[in-house]
Amino acid sequence: MKHYANPMSPNSRKVAAVAQHLGIALDTKVVNIPAGETRQPEFLKINPNGKVPVLEDGNFVLWESNAICQYLCDQKPGNALLPTNPKNRADVTRWQSWELAHWDPACASLIWENLLKKGFTGQGPDPAAVKAGEDKFHTVAKVLDGHLKGREYLVGSSLTLADISVAAYLMYAQPAKIPVEGYANIKRWLANVEKLEAWKKTAPQGMNAAAE
Ligand SMILES: N[C@@H](CCC(=O)N[C@@H](CS)C(=O)NCC(=O)O)C(=O)O
C-alpha cells in the first residue's frame, strides 16, 4: 500500500504509527508541503482537498487519516487498536470525531501562530489569535483531562486508535506552546503514548533526540 505523507505532518504520523504498530509495511511517498506539492494537479487527482495523508491500495484511494487508520486495522483482524465490541468501537469513533471537530482546530491554531506562520509568511504570532487559540484549547483540554481522570487510555483499558488520533497534534505541544501544563491527566496519558515503539519510530528526524 502506498502512503502519501509528510514526516512533519501529525495526520501522516497517525497512519505511519498505526501501520508500524500493526506490522504493516507501507510504501511511503513523501509529499513536500512547503514546496506546494499538495496543490499540484497530479496530487489533487488523488486528494482534491490537497492534504496528506492519502493511502492507495490498488485502485482504492482513501484520504482522511482516521479513515485510513481504521482501514489499516481491518487488514489485521483481532488487533486491539480497533475493538470489535460495538460499544468500544463506537467509542473509538467518538473520540476520533471529537478530535477532528474540536481538538485539532484548537491545537492547529497554536501550531500555526507559534510554529509555522513565520516560516510560511515571514510574520510572527498575532497575540489576539494566540489568545483565541489558547482559550479554545483550554475549553477542549478540560474535556479530555476530565475524561482521562483515573484512566490510562481513552477507550477501555488498552491502547486504541483513539489515543493515537488525539495524541497526534501534541507532538508539537512544546514548540507550538500548546498549554498542556496544568493538565496532569493529559500529560500522564501522553507520556504513555510517547513510550510506544511505534510512536518513537515515526517521530520526525531529530524530534526524539530533542525531547530526550
Ligand atoms: N482531516 C484531515 C486533515 C489533513 C491535513 O490537514 N493535512 C495537513 C498536514 S497535517 C496537510 O496536508 N496540509 C497541507 C496543505 O494544507 O497544503 C486528515 O485527518 O487527514
The ligand as a Tripos MOL2 file, in Angstrom:
@<TRIPOS>MOLECULE
LIG
   20    19     1     0     0
SMALL
NO_CHARGES

@<TRIPOS>ATOM
      1 N1         -8.6950   15.8860    8.3220 N.3       1 LIG1
      2 C1         -7.5320   15.5970    7.5250 C.3       1 LIG1
      3 C2         -6.5490   16.7350    7.6920 C.3       1 LIG1
      4 C3         -5.3310   16.5630    6.8090 C.3       1 LIG1
      5 C4         -4.3720   17.7370    6.9550 C.2       1 LIG1
      6 O1         -4.7480   18.8080    7.4690 O.2       1 LIG1
      7 N2         -3.1560   17.5570    6.4630 N.am      1 LIG1
      8 C5         -2.1500   18.5930    6.5050 C.3       1 LIG1
      9 C6         -0.8790   18.0620    7.1590 C.3       1 LIG1
     10 S1         -1.1590   17.5310    8.8340 S.3       1 LIG1
     11 C7         -1.7990   18.9830    5.0740 C.2       1 LIG1
     12 O2         -1.7110   18.1470    4.2160 O.2       1 LIG1
     13 N3         -1.6060   20.2650    4.8080 N.am      1 LIG1
     14 C8         -1.1400   20.6800    3.5270 C.3       1 LIG1
     15 C9         -1.8800   21.7990    2.9330 C.2       1 LIG1
     16 O3         -2.8580   22.2580    3.5540 O.co2     1 LIG1
     17 O4         -1.4480   22.1990    1.8500 O.co2     1 LIG1
     18 C10        -6.9420   14.2430    7.9560 C.2       1 LIG1
     19 O5         -7.1570   13.8620    9.1140 O.co2     1 LIG1
     20 O6         -6.2970   13.5610    7.1470 O.co2     1 LIG1
@<TRIPOS>BOND
     1     1     2 1
     2     2     3 1
     3     2    18 1
     4     3     4 1
     5     4     5 1
     6     5     6 2
     7     5     7 1
     8     7     8 1
     9     8     9 1
    10     8    11 1
    11     9    10 1
    12    11    12 2
    13    11    13 1
    14    13    14 1
    15    14    15 1
    16    15    16 2
    17    15    17 1
    18    18    19 2
    19    18    20 1
@<TRIPOS>SUBSTRUCTURE
     1 LIG1         1 GROUP 0 **** ****
